[in-house]
Structures are given as structure tokens and as C-alpha cells.
Amino acid sequence: MQILMFGWEFPPRMSGGLGTACFGMTKGLAGLGHRITFILPQADQTSAPFLNLVAAYGIPVSSAALEDRGAGVLHRLTVHPISALLTPYLNEDRYRELTLYGRSGFRNSAVVYGHDLIAEVIRYGRAAGAVARRFSFDIIHAHDWMTVPAALLAHRISGKPLVLHIHSLEYDRSGDNVNGEILAIERDGLEQADRVIAVSHRTKRMIVERYQIPPKKVSVIYNAVSRNEAQRIYRTERTGRQKTVLFLGRITFQKGPDYFVEAAARVLKVLPDVTFVMAGAGNMMRQLVERVGELKIGDRFHFTGFLQGEEIERIFSLSDLYVMPSVSEPFGISPLEAMLYDVPVILSRQSGVAEILKHALKVDFWDIRELSAKIIAVLKHPALMGVMAEKAKEELRTIRWDTAAERISELYRETV
């Protein structure tokens, strides 16, 4: 089957879990014989160096950049970049900065983008959606709100069915302080799509209850993790040294980093030699740095900034425990990645991945007392850590992108 797919991040450079998900998913689909044309935004060359975009798009997936990831079947996937000033997790304030200034620091009048973030999404949608006239395909598969205008235009032009894949909703990202325009775009996509894929039952309930989408239209297909993502594990020896607890993710409201900081302060009163690491970047960084200072735990708490590639492998291999205290997490691939490195996991009950992990420890994101108590219990009992790591290996055997791809392929056949 020929698939026209719209996304907004893809390896080799990524900002979050969607790029990982799209890589594993498309590899699985290509392995089943499908051919995928993947469309995604890319700023032009004059802007990219200044913007520090994490989007080296337009690289054919069969190139050397991905060959070493065991991507032999990915000659069936072609990536097409469309010029746009869109990057993952871009907000309105940052978008305005990027449209005002070029690499030299002076106003860049040579590039014409949308006057605000929503206008740019719509402008990109017109350009990207128009590719429907250039390619032959059987079905459209789009990921999250930024791709909706493009997918709907391609849907209208071609008359082909549309599958909208929801990895995150505006309610997840912003809580009750939602952006009305983004919400309207999401609703439009959910209503007009022929089928909807949700990454968890938690996300499906939100789609049905908050957007009034018929339940039978929404299928739950869980994300997974690729074994070859851990081929270059550093195998750092963890014994005989101080313990390290890791938070890895965007430092934003949705991911609950403030709860991690508060729990760290409680743990350090009992286990003063533990090191806490917060890996990532986001709009809460300054606030949390100040809070760490107020709590006087700066000598045991480290901020790494944004990590990628081998840096992530390195930090997982150095960690004894991974904590994901997300406030609202549709799925959450990072706990699965931690488990690949034999790292025990504590995660929020408010996450989709909690639905499939039976042997990870779970807490309510807001319960700092329970979170700190479970961190202490794991770190003080090596036998517990060993059991959790062993059980995780068993669970990972069934959490495969091949299985997810087969379910997506079946949904394609039903929809077409």
C-alpha cells in the first residue's frame, strides 16, 4: 500500500518521542511491504544555522545516516522536506523571535513566513497538502495538530481516506490553559478524519469525552521501542558508586519536572549521597534552577540541557533509576528506552505507558511523598532493582514496533 504521511520530526535529529515513534512505526510498516512518502517541515538554509533547528530533514532514510540503525528495509520510505519555520514544541513567543531575526541578529526580510504560529501552520499546510497532486497514494496518515491543515487539504484534493494519529493533545500540553486556535485545529482533524489512532486508552477517553468523537472511530495502538536503539550501550559499571536518579524529557508543565525536584529534596534528607540529573530543556528551566537553589540541593542536582543520540545512551547507562512524573502523558516512550538499559522505572499513573507496564512502580504525579518513598525504597534495596530490571526485559519482548505496524496495517485495510 502507498502511504502519504505527515509529521514534524524524524531522525537523525529529534526533540521528543514523536521522532522515535515515527522511525519505529515507518520501519515496521516498510517491513510489511508498504511504501511511505513522509512530508515534514524544514526551514530554509539561511535560517537553519541561527534557529538551531533539530530537523535535518530531507535526508533519504536509506542514507548512511540511518543505515547503521539496521534500517535495511527503509528504502521504501522517502522523506520530503517542505520549507516552513515549524519545529517541535514551538510556542508563539519563540515563533515571533524566529521570524524577526536572521542569523546576523538583524531583521530578516528575505524570508516570508506566517505572521504568527497558527498562520505559519496554515501556510505550511497549504504547501505540504498540495503535494497530494504530485504523488500516488492509497491513504493519508498524519501525526498531531501541526499536520492537520496539510492532511485535510491532501484529503480534499485526493479523496483518499485520512488516518489521524494522536500522540498528544492540547489538553495534555497545556492543561486547562488551552490555546483555542490549536484546539479548533485538533477538533477539525478529529471530526474529518476517517479513522483516529490513540496511543493509549487514556488518550482515547480524552478524545471521546472532550471532542465528542464516536468511540468506534478511535483505535488504541500502543507505541513501542526498537531493540537496535540500544546496540551501542556503554555498559557502564553501576556498582560501587553513588546512585543516580534520572529525569529525561522536556522541562515543561506537562512532564512534571517540578515534582521531581521536590521529591529529590525529600530523598536527599534520607540518602544524602544520591545524585539527581535533569536532562532536557524547556520553559520551566529557570524556575527549577532557582527552586533547586532555594532547597539548597544544588551540589546533588545537575541540569544537563538538551541531549540527543549517544548522549542519551550515556546518561541512561550511568543511571540507577529513571523517574517520569508526568502530569498528563498520552503514552511516554522514555520509560521503555530506560528499560532497554536495565534501568528500573518509576512513572506517573497519569501516563499511557502505565497501561502496558505491569512491573514498573507507579505513583500519582502530585504525590511527592509517595514518589520520594519509592525512590528511597528502590535505591536502598539492590535486590528490588534487580527484579525490576529482569521483569522489564520480559515485558519488552512483547512491546514491539512490528506488532504496532501490523495493527496499523490492518486499520489501513479496513479504512481503504
C-alpha positions in Angstrom: 0.0 0.0 0.0 1.2 3.5 -0.8 1.0 5.8 2.3 1.3 9.6 2.3 2.4 10.5 5.9 2.7 13.9 7.5 4.8 14.5 10.6 7.0 17.2 12.2 10.2 15.4 13.4 12.2 12.4 12.3 15.7 11.0 12.8 18.6 11.7 12.8 17.7 14.7 14.9 14.7 14.9 17.2 13.2 16.9 20.1 11.0 14.3 21.7 9.2 11.0 21.5 7.4 11.6 18.2 10.5 11.2 16.1 11.4 7.9 17.8 7.8 6.7 17.3 7.7 7.7 13.6 11.0 6.0 13.0 9.9 2.7 14.6 6.5 2.8 13.1 7.6 3.5 9.5 10.4 0.9 9.7 7.7 -1.6 10.8 5.3 -0.6 8.0 8.1 -0.7 5.4 9.0 -4.2 6.6 5.4 -5.2 5.8 5.9 -4.0 2.2 4.2 -0.6 2.5 5.8 2.4 0.7 5.7 5.6 2.6 6.2 9.2 1.4 6.9 11.2 4.6 6.3 15.0 4.5 7.6 17.3 7.2 8.6 21.0 7.7 12.1 22.3 7.2 13.3 25.9 7.5 15.4 27.1 4.6 19.2 27.0 4.7 19.7 30.7 5.6 17.6 30.4 8.7 18.6 26.9 9.9 22.0 27.8 11.5 20.6 30.6 13.6 17.5 28.8 14.6 19.4 25.7 15.7 16.7 23.6 14.3 16.7 19.9 15.3 15.4 18.9 11.9 18.0 17.7 9.4 15.1 16.7 7.1 15.3 15.7 3.5 17.8 13.0 4.3 16.8 9.8 2.5 16.2 7.1 5.1 18.4 4.7 3.1 21.4 7.0 3.5 24.4 6.3 5.7 22.9 8.4 8.5 20.4 5.6 9.2 22.0 2.6 7.7 23.8 1.9 10.9 20.5 1.6 12.7 19.6 -1.6 10.9 17.3 0.2 8.5 17.7 -2.1 5.6 14.0 -2.1 4.6 13.7 1.7 4.7 14.4 2.1 1.0 10.6 2.0 0.9 10.5 5.3 2.8 11.1 8.7 1.1 11.4 11.9 3.2 10.3 15.2 1.5 11.0 18.5 3.3 8.7 21.5 2.9 10.1 24.9 3.7 8.5 26.1 7.0 9.5 27.7 10.2 8.0 25.0 12.3 9.9 23.0 14.9 8.6 20.6 17.6 7.1 22.3 20.7 7.3 25.7 19.2 5.3 28.3 21.1 4.0 31.8 20.0 6.7 33.8 21.7 9.6 31.8 20.3 8.0 31.8 16.9 7.9 35.6 16.9 11.6 35.7 17.8 12.5 33.5 14.9 10.5 35.4 12.4 12.1 38.8 13.4 15.7 37.9 13.3 18.1 36.1 11.0 21.5 34.7 11.7 23.1 38.1 11.8 20.8 39.4 14.5 19.0 41.8 12.2 15.5 41.6 10.9 15.3 39.0 8.2 13.0 40.4 5.5 14.1 37.9 2.8 12.0 35.1 4.2 8.2 35.3 4.3 6.5 33.2 6.9 3.1 33.4 8.6 2.6 36.4 10.9 2.0 34.1 13.9 2.4 30.4 14.8 -1.1 29.5 13.7 -0.8 31.3 10.4 2.5 29.5 9.7 0.9 26.1 10.4 -1.8 27.0 7.9 0.7 28.3 5.4 2.8 25.2 5.7 -0.4 23.1 5.5 -1.2 24.6 2.1 2.3 23.9 0.8 2.5 20.4 2.2 -1.0 19.4 1.4 -0.5 20.4 -2.2 2.0 17.5 -2.6 -1.1 15.3 -2.9 -1.1 16.4 -6.6 2.4 15.1 -7.1 2.3 11.6 -5.6 0.2 8.5 -5.9 -1.0 7.0 -2.7 -3.8 5.0 -1.1 -4.2 6.5 2.3 -3.1 9.6 4.3 -1.6 9.2 7.8 -1.0 12.4 9.9 0.5 12.9 13.3 -0.8 15.5 15.7 -2.2 19.1 15.3 0.6 20.8 13.2 -0.1 18.4 10.4 -3.9 18.6 10.3 -4.2 21.5 7.8 -1.8 19.7 5.4 -3.6 16.4 5.8 -7.1 17.8 5.4 -6.0 19.6 2.1 -4.5 16.4 0.8 -7.7 14.6 1.8 -9.8 17.1 -0.1 -7.6 17.1 -3.2 -7.2 13.3 -3.5 -10.4 12.0 -2.0 -8.2 9.4 -0.2 -9.1 8.3 3.4 -7.3 10.0 6.3 -6.0 8.4 9.5 -5.1 10.9 12.2 -2.6 9.6 14.8 -2.8 11.4 18.2 0.3 11.3 20.3 -0.5 14.3 22.3 -3.5 16.7 22.7 -3.6 20.4 23.6 -5.1 19.4 27.0 -2.0 17.3 27.6 0.4 20.1 26.7 -1.4 23.0 28.4 -3.8 21.6 31.0 -6.8 23.9 31.3 -5.0 26.8 29.8 -5.5 25.6 26.3 -4.9 27.6 23.1 -8.3 27.9 21.5 -7.0 28.0 17.9 -4.9 24.8 18.4 -7.9 23.2 20.0 -10.1 24.1 17.0 -7.5 22.6 14.6 -7.4 19.4 16.6 -11.2 19.2 16.7 -11.4 19.8 12.9 -8.9 17.0 12.2 -10.6 14.5 14.6 -14.0 15.2 13.1 -12.9 15.0 9.5 -10.5 12.0 9.7 -11.9 8.7 8.6 -10.2 6.9 11.5 -8.2 8.0 14.6 -5.4 6.2 16.3 -4.8 7.0 20.0 -1.6 5.9 21.7 -3.4 4.8 24.9 -6.9 4.2 26.3 -6.3 7.3 28.4 -5.9 9.4 25.2 -8.9 7.7 23.6 -11.1 8.6 26.6 -10.0 12.2 26.3 -10.7 12.3 22.5 -14.2 10.8 23.1 -15.1 12.9 26.1 -13.6 16.3 25.3 -14.0 16.3 21.5 -17.2 14.2 21.3 -15.7 11.8 18.8 -17.6 8.5 18.4 -15.7 5.7 20.3 -15.9 3.3 17.4 -13.9 5.7 15.2 -10.9 5.7 17.6 -8.5 2.7 17.8 -5.9 2.3 20.5 -2.4 1.2 19.2 0.4 1.5 21.7 3.9 2.8 20.9 6.9 0.5 21.3 10.7 0.6 21.3 13.2 -0.7 18.9 15.8 -3.1 20.1 18.5 -1.7 17.8 18.3 1.7 19.6 20.4 0.1 22.4 23.1 -1.5 20.2 25.8 0.9 21.4 25.1 0.7 25.1 28.2 1.9 27.0 27.8 -0.9 29.6 29.0 1.5 32.3 29.5 -0.4 35.6 26.9 0.8 38.1 28.1 -0.9 41.2 30.4 0.5 43.8 29.5 4.2 43.2 26.9 6.7 44.3 23.4 6.2 42.9 22.0 8.4 40.2 18.3 9.2 39.6 17.4 10.5 36.1 14.6 12.7 34.7 14.8 12.9 30.9 12.3 14.9 29.0 11.1 18.4 28.1 11.2 20.7 31.2 7.6 21.8 30.8 4.4 21.7 32.8 3.2 18.5 31.1 6.3 16.5 32.2 6.1 17.3 35.9 9.7 18.3 36.5 8.8 20.4 39.5 7.5 17.3 41.3 10.9 15.6 40.5 12.8 18.5 42.2 10.5 18.4 45.3 10.9 14.6 45.6 14.7 15.0 45.2 14.8 17.3 48.2 12.9 14.7 50.4 15.1 11.8 49.2 18.4 13.7 50.0 17.3 14.1 53.6 17.4 10.3 53.9 20.1 9.4 51.3 22.4 12.5 51.1 24.8 10.8 48.6 22.3 10.4 45.8 22.8 12.4 42.6 19.7 13.7 40.7 20.0 14.5 37.0 17.5 16.5 35.0 18.2 16.1 31.2 16.3 18.2 28.8 15.3 21.8 28.0 12.1 23.8 28.3 10.4 26.9 29.6 10.5 25.8 33.3 14.3 25.6 33.4 15.0 28.9 35.1 12.2 28.4 37.6 13.6 25.0 38.6 17.2 26.1 38.8 16.0 28.8 41.2 14.0 26.2 43.2 17.0 23.9 43.5 18.9 26.8 44.9 16.2 27.6 47.4 16.1 24.0 48.5 19.9 24.1 48.9 20.4 20.8 46.9 22.5 22.2 44.0 25.5 20.1 44.9 23.5 17.0 44.4 21.3 18.1 41.5 22.6 18.6 37.9 21.0 20.1 34.8 22.4 18.7 31.5 20.4 20.7 29.0 19.1 19.0 25.8 20.7 15.7 25.0 20.5 13.5 21.8 22.0 10.4 20.3 24.9 8.9 22.1 24.5 11.5 24.9 21.2 9.8 25.8 22.7 6.4 25.7 25.5 7.6 28.0 23.1 9.1 30.6 20.9 6.0 30.7 23.9 3.8 31.2 25.0 6.0 34.1 21.6 5.9 35.8 20.3 3.6 38.5 16.7 4.8 38.4 14.5 6.6 35.9 11.6 8.7 37.0 8.8 10.0 34.8 6.4 12.1 36.9 4.3 13.5 34.0 1.1 15.4 34.8 -0.5 14.3 31.5 1.3 11.8 29.3 -0.6 10.3 26.4 2.0 7.5 26.2 5.7 8.1 27.1 8.4 6.2 25.2 11.3 7.2 27.5 10.5 4.6 30.2 10.7 1.9 27.6 14.1 3.3 26.5 15.3 3.3 30.1 14.3 -0.4 30.5 16.4 -1.2 27.5 19.4 -0.2 29.6 18.2 -2.3 32.6 17.2 0.9 34.5 14.3 0.4 36.9 11.4 2.8 36.3 9.0 4.8 38.4 6.3 6.5 36.4 3.1 8.5 36.7 -0.2 6.7 36.8 -1.4 9.6 34.6 0.6 8.2 31.6 -0.5 5.9 28.8 2.6 3.7 29.1 1.4 2.7 32.6 -1.4 0.7 30.9 1.1 -1.8 29.5 3.9 -1.8 32.1 2.9 -4.2 34.9 6.3 -4.2 36.8 7.2 -0.6 36.9 6.4 1.3 40.1 3.6 3.8 39.7 2.7 7.0 41.6 0.2 9.8 41.2 2.2 12.7 39.7 1.2 15.1 42.6 2.1 12.7 45.4 5.6 13.8 46.2 5.6 11.8 49.5 4.9 8.5 47.7 7.3 9.3 44.9 10.2 10.1 47.3 9.4 7.0 49.4 9.5 4.7 46.3 12.8 6.3 45.1 14.3 5.6 48.5 13.0 2.0 48.5 14.5 1.2 45.1 17.9 2.8 45.9 18.2 1.1 49.3 17.3 -2.4 48.0 19.5 -3.7 45.2 17.5 -6.9 45.1 14.4 -4.9 44.2 16.3 -3.1 41.4 17.4 -6.4 40.0 13.9 -7.9 40.0 12.5 -4.8 38.3 15.2 -4.9 35.6 14.6 -8.6 35.0 10.8 -8.2 34.8 11.3 -5.3 32.4 13.2 -7.5 30.0 10.3 -9.9 29.9 7.8 -7.1 29.2 9.9 -5.6 26.4 9.7 -8.8 24.5 6.1 -8.1 23.7 6.3 -4.4 23.2 7.4 -4.3 19.6 7.0 -1.9 16.6 6.4 -4.9 14.4 3.2 -5.6 16.4 2.1 -2.0 16.2 2.8 -1.8 12.5 0.7 -4.9 11.9 -2.2 -3.3 13.7 -1.8 -0.1 11.8 -1.7 -2.0 8.6 -4.9 -3.8 9.5 -6.6 -0.5 10.2 -5.4 0.8 6.8 -7.0 -2.1 5.0 -10.3 -1.6 6.9 -10.3 2.1 6.1 -9.4 1.8 2.4 
